[in-house]
């Protein structure tokens, strides 16, 4: 059931549900060369429909293939590349990729390369500290559409972007309250400490969580920041846990998380009887294996792939790449699908960033005939024929508000168990 809630209002009723396994991370299997997909024309959205369109769909994919978020960036990239592979039998594509290295400076350089190559739109970047810099320094000045599948910082909403910046994930203005709700209701925590990455993503999400937890009457003990990819986090863990909170909330990315959790289980886990909660940036099914612990005292939240086309997307992703999708993969697919359809609506080879920007609400918001991932070729054909459509996606219905944010999404409540991750519940919400 979809709950109509203000974005900052916390959700109720998180219970235990059936376990849904999240499979392992890909080892960068997408080749990223563009234009060489293997759509099989089998009538299941894989290039089977005839599209009366002689233009070329061009988009970039800008993800952190290396660096602190590298273990998740490759699978997000592959989610975006799946659209080109799915439709290669129906459309011509020019898809190019870039690596942000989870670094703002490297991200700007890679983004500029994509812009200089003539890409009118880009799926990405992923990390908020990179996305905010890339959008301000590259996309907005060059009038290029940026559509991030995973940049959740609230600051993205308020960018002075002239409408060029979108995202298919929700803002952390909601995830903080969701995490606070899980801590209060499921973990029965009345006190919490925080340990957070010292960047736009970590600072904003930690602040959102703290405000929500205090509004519920909880006590926040220690708030400790850390820098990415350090050799040890033992002292920061000691500072955060000094006052014996019920729950420790940790914000970070997998590469730093490996070191942080190794230090935690080596130096603190035996002496502290509490639980840990993490957000999307630390939802990585390979993390327990890297840490050397099943991490069963760690819970998490992350935007869910709960759109109308979630099952079809998951099947197609696994068939193409040999592994089930990870966190934010469906959001990356939806971003690429929307950009593809908007490019067709905007005129293909003649479509610059401004034209693609203006066409996005025409193909992704209500009013037209609904098409999902399994009907993506039919959707492309309908757009080429001048018909009104409404793309409903793998991650959500993919309706954008005036700020380029999602109107309705879902969150998974997760727990590390048995060396992997299991979904405990999924919460749908819709902003008022």
C-alpha positions in Angstrom: 0.0 0.0 0.0 1.3 3.5 -0.8 1.3 5.9 2.1 0.8 9.6 1.3 3.2 11.3 3.6 5.2 14.6 3.8 8.8 13.9 2.9 10.0 14.6 6.4 7.4 12.6 8.2 8.5 9.3 9.6 6.8 6.0 8.5 5.2 3.5 10.8 4.6 -0.2 10.9 7.9 -1.8 9.9 7.6 -5.5 10.6 9.4 -8.6 9.7 8.7 -10.0 6.3 9.9 -12.8 4.1 13.6 -12.8 3.2 14.6 -11.8 -0.2 18.3 -12.4 -1.0 20.4 -9.8 -2.7 23.0 -11.6 -4.8 26.7 -10.7 -5.2 28.3 -7.7 -6.9 29.4 -8.0 -10.5 33.1 -7.9 -11.3 32.7 -5.1 -13.9 31.3 -7.2 -16.6 29.8 -4.4 -18.7 32.1 -3.5 -21.5 30.9 0.1 -21.8 31.6 0.3 -25.5 28.2 1.3 -26.5 26.4 0.3 -29.7 27.3 -3.3 -29.4 24.4 -4.7 -27.5 22.9 -8.1 -28.0 19.2 -7.5 -28.0 17.6 -10.8 -29.0 14.3 -9.7 -30.5 12.4 -12.2 -28.4 9.3 -10.0 -27.9 10.1 -9.4 -24.2 11.3 -5.8 -24.6 14.6 -6.9 -26.1 14.5 -5.1 -29.5 11.5 -6.9 -30.9 9.4 -3.9 -31.9 9.9 -1.9 -35.1 10.7 1.7 -34.3 10.1 4.2 -37.1 13.1 6.3 -36.1 16.4 6.9 -37.9 18.2 8.9 -35.3 20.9 7.8 -32.8 20.2 7.7 -29.1 23.3 9.2 -27.3 23.9 9.1 -23.5 26.8 8.9 -21.2 27.2 6.7 -18.1 29.3 8.2 -15.4 29.9 5.9 -12.4 32.5 5.2 -9.8 34.1 2.1 -11.3 37.0 2.5 -8.8 37.6 4.3 -5.5 35.5 4.1 -2.3 32.3 3.3 -4.1 33.9 1.1 -6.8 32.4 -2.2 -5.7 28.9 -0.8 -6.3 29.6 1.5 -9.3 30.2 -1.3 -11.8 26.8 -2.8 -11.3 25.1 0.6 -11.5 26.9 1.2 -14.8 25.6 -2.2 -16.0 22.1 -1.3 -15.1 22.3 1.8 -17.3 24.0 -0.2 -20.2 21.2 -2.8 -20.1 18.8 -0.4 -21.9 21.1 -0.1 -24.9 21.6 -3.8 -25.0 17.8 -4.5 -24.7 16.9 -2.1 -27.5 19.9 -2.6 -29.9 17.7 -4.5 -32.4 15.3 -1.5 -32.6 17.5 1.6 -32.3 21.0 2.9 -33.0 22.9 3.9 -29.9 26.1 5.8 -29.0 26.7 5.1 -25.3 29.9 6.1 -23.7 31.1 5.5 -20.1 33.4 7.3 -17.7 34.9 6.5 -14.3 34.5 9.2 -11.5 36.9 7.2 -9.2 34.6 8.3 -6.4 36.5 11.6 -6.6 35.0 15.0 -7.5 38.1 16.1 -9.5 38.3 12.9 -11.5 34.5 13.0 -11.9 34.6 16.5 -13.4 37.3 15.4 -15.9 35.4 12.3 -17.0 32.1 14.3 -17.2 33.8 16.9 -19.4 35.1 14.1 -21.7 31.5 12.9 -22.1 30.2 16.4 -22.8 33.0 17.0 -25.3 32.0 13.8 -27.0 28.6 15.2 -27.7 26.5 13.4 -25.0 23.4 15.5 -24.4 22.5 13.5 -21.2 24.4 11.4 -18.7 23.3 8.7 -16.2 25.2 9.7 -13.1 27.2 10.5 -11.1 26.6 8.2 -8.2 28.2 9.7 -5.0 26.6 13.0 -3.9 29.9 14.8 -3.3 30.9 14.0 -6.9 27.4 14.7 -8.3 27.1 18.1 -6.7 30.5 19.2 -8.1 30.0 17.7 -11.6 26.5 19.2 -12.0 27.7 22.7 -10.9 30.9 22.7 -12.9 30.1 20.7 -16.0 26.5 19.7 -16.6 24.7 22.9 -15.8 27.1 25.3 -17.6 27.1 23.1 -20.7 23.3 22.6 -20.6 23.6 18.8 -20.3 21.0 16.6 -18.5 22.4 14.8 -15.5 20.2 12.0 -14.0 21.7 10.3 -11.0 20.5 6.9 -9.8 22.0 7.2 -6.3 22.9 10.8 -5.3 20.7 11.1 -2.3 21.9 14.4 -0.7 19.1 16.8 0.0 21.2 19.6 -1.5 20.5 18.2 -5.0 16.9 19.3 -4.7 17.9 23.0 -4.3 20.4 23.2 -7.0 20.1 26.2 -9.3 20.1 23.9 -12.3 17.6 25.4 -14.8 15.9 22.1 -14.8 18.8 20.0 -16.1 19.4 17.8 -13.1 17.2 14.9 -12.2 17.5 11.8 -10.0 15.7 8.5 -9.9 16.5 7.9 -6.2 14.9 9.6 -3.2 16.5 12.3 -1.1 18.1 11.5 2.2 15.6 14.0 3.7 13.5 10.9 3.9 16.1 8.2 4.5 17.2 9.8 7.8 13.7 9.6 9.3 13.2 6.0 7.9 16.5 5.0 9.7 15.4 6.7 12.9 12.1 4.8 12.7 13.8 1.5 12.3 16.1 2.2 15.3 13.2 3.2 17.5 10.6 0.6 16.5 12.6 -2.5 15.4 15.8 -2.1 17.3 14.1 -0.5 20.3 16.9 2.0 20.7 16.5 5.1 22.9 20.1 6.3 22.4 22.3 6.5 19.3 25.7 7.6 18.2 26.8 8.4 14.7 29.9 7.7 12.6 29.8 9.3 9.2 31.8 10.1 6.1 32.9 13.7 6.1 31.4 14.7 2.7 28.1 16.0 1.3 26.5 12.5 1.5 27.6 11.6 5.0 27.0 15.0 6.6 23.5 15.5 5.2 22.3 12.0 5.9 23.7 12.0 9.4 22.1 15.4 10.1 18.7 14.1 8.8 18.9 11.0 11.0 19.9 12.9 14.1 17.1 15.5 13.7 14.5 12.7 13.2 15.8 10.6 16.1 15.7 13.6 18.5 12.2 14.5 17.3 11.1 11.1 18.4 12.5 11.7 21.9 15.7 9.7 21.4 19.1 10.7 22.8 22.1 11.3 20.5 25.3 10.7 22.4 28.4 11.2 20.2 28.7 12.4 16.5 32.0 11.5 14.9 33.1 12.1 11.3 35.8 10.2 9.4 37.7 10.6 6.1 37.5 8.0 3.3 39.9 5.1 2.8 42.0 5.5 6.0 44.2 2.7 7.3 42.3 2.4 10.5 39.1 3.7 12.1 39.6 2.2 15.6 39.9 5.6 17.4 36.8 7.0 15.7 34.9 3.9 16.7 36.1 4.3 20.2 34.9 7.9 20.3 31.5 7.1 18.9 30.9 4.2 21.3 32.3 5.8 24.4 28.9 6.5 26.0 27.5 3.0 25.3 24.6 4.0 22.9 22.0 1.4 22.1 22.6 1.8 18.3 25.5 3.1 16.2 24.5 4.7 12.9 27.3 4.5 10.3 27.4 6.3 7.0 30.1 5.5 4.4 31.0 3.5 1.3 32.2 -0.1 1.0 36.0 0.4 0.7 36.1 2.4 3.9 33.5 0.1 5.4 35.7 -2.9 5.0 38.4 -1.3 7.2 35.9 0.2 9.6 34.0 -3.1 10.3 37.2 -5.1 10.5 38.3 -2.7 13.3 34.8 -2.9 14.9 34.7 -6.7 15.1 38.3 -6.9 16.2 38.3 -4.2 18.9 34.7 -3.4 20.0 32.0 -5.9 19.1 32.7 -8.2 22.1 32.5 -5.4 24.7 29.5 -3.5 23.3 26.0 -5.0 23.3 24.3 -2.9 20.7 23.2 -2.8 17.0 24.5 -0.9 14.0 22.4 0.6 11.2 23.7 1.7 7.8 22.2 3.4 4.8 22.4 2.5 1.1 26.1 3.4 0.7 27.1 0.4 2.9 24.6 -2.1 1.4 27.0 -4.4 -0.4 26.5 -8.2 -0.3 30.2 -8.7 -0.6 31.0 -6.7 2.6 30.7 -9.7 5.1 33.2 -11.7 3.0 35.6 -8.8 2.8 35.2 -8.1 6.5 35.5 -11.7 7.6 32.3 -11.6 9.7 28.6 -12.3 8.9 27.7 -8.9 10.4 24.4 -10.1 11.8 24.2 -7.1 14.2 24.1 -4.7 11.2 20.7 -3.5 9.8 20.3 -1.2 6.8 17.9 0.9 4.6 18.1 1.5 0.9 15.9 2.7 -1.9 14.1 -0.3 -3.2 13.6 -1.7 -6.7 9.8 -1.9 -6.2 8.5 -0.4 -9.4 5.9 -2.1 -11.7 8.8 -3.5 -13.8 11.0 -4.7 -11.0 10.7 -8.4 -11.7 11.3 -8.1 -15.4 14.3 -5.9 -14.9 15.8 -8.3 -12.4 15.4 -11.2 -14.8 16.9 -9.4 -17.7 19.8 -8.1 -15.6 20.7 -11.5 -14.4 20.4 -13.1 -17.9 22.7 -10.4 -19.3 25.3 -10.1 -16.6 25.1 -13.5 -14.8 24.2 -12.0 -11.3 21.2 -10.5 -9.6 21.1 -6.7 -9.5 22.5 -4.8 -6.5 21.4 -1.6 -4.8 20.5 1.3 -7.2 20.9 -0.8 -10.3 17.2 -0.5 -11.2 17.4 3.3 -10.7 20.3 3.4 -13.2 18.2 1.4 -15.7 15.2 3.7 -15.3 17.4 6.8 -15.8 18.8 5.4 -19.0 15.3 4.3 -20.2 13.9 7.8 -19.5 16.8 9.5 -21.3 16.4 7.1 -24.3 12.7 7.8 -24.6 13.1 11.6 -24.1 15.9 11.6 -26.8 13.5 10.1 -29.3 10.8 12.6 -28.4 13.3 15.4 -28.8 14.5 14.4 -32.2 17.4 12.1 -31.8 20.5 13.4 -33.7 19.1 16.9 -33.4 18.4 16.5 -29.6 20.6 18.6 -27.4 20.5 18.7 -23.7 17.8 21.4 -23.6 15.5 19.3 -25.9 16.1 16.2 -23.8 15.4 18.1 -20.6 12.1 19.4 -22.0 11.0 16.0 -23.2 11.5 14.1 -19.9 8.2 15.1 -18.3 6.5 14.1 -21.6 7.6 10.5 -21.4 7.9 9.9 -17.7 5.0 11.6 -15.9 1.3 10.6 -15.9 -1.1 11.4 -18.8 0.0 9.0 -21.5 -0.3 5.3 -22.1 1.8 3.4 -19.5 4.8 1.3 -20.7 7.2 -0.6 -18.4 10.6 -2.2 -18.9 9.1 -5.2 -20.6 7.5 -3.0 -23.2 10.4 -0.6 -23.7 10.7 -1.2 -27.4 7.0 -0.6 -27.8 7.3 2.6 -25.8 10.1 3.8 -28.1 7.9 3.0 -31.1 5.0 4.9 -29.6 7.1 8.0 -28.9 8.6 7.9 -32.4 5.0 7.8 -33.7 4.1 10.9 -31.7 2.0 9.2 -29.1 1.8 10.3 -25.5 3.4 7.7 -23.1 4.1 7.4 -19.4 7.1 5.2 -18.6 6.7 3.3 -15.3 9.9 1.8 -14.2 11.8 -0.9 -12.4 12.6 1.1 -9.3 9.4 3.2 -9.0 6.7 4.8 -11.2 9.4 7.3 -12.2 7.3 10.5 -11.8 9.4 13.6 -11.4 8.4 16.7 -9.4 9.4 20.3 -10.3 12.9 19.8 -8.7 13.6 16.7 -10.7 13.1 14.4 -7.7 10.9 11.3 -7.4 7.3 11.8 -6.4 7.0 8.2 -5.0 9.5 5.6 -4.2 10.0 2.7 -1.8 12.6 1.7 0.9 13.9 -1.7 1.8 14.6 -2.4 5.4 17.5 -5.0 5.4 19.7 -7.0 7.7 23.0 -8.7 7.1 22.4 -12.4 7.7 24.1 -15.7 6.7 26.9 -13.9 4.9 24.6 -11.9 2.7 21.7 -9.4 2.9 18.1 -10.2 3.6 15.2 -7.8 3.1 13.0 -7.6 6.2 10.3 -5.2 4.8 9.6 -2.8 2.0 8.0 0.6 2.6 6.2 2.5 -0.1 5.7 6.2 0.3 4.3 9.1 -1.8 5.0 12.7 -1.0 2.0 15.0 -0.5 
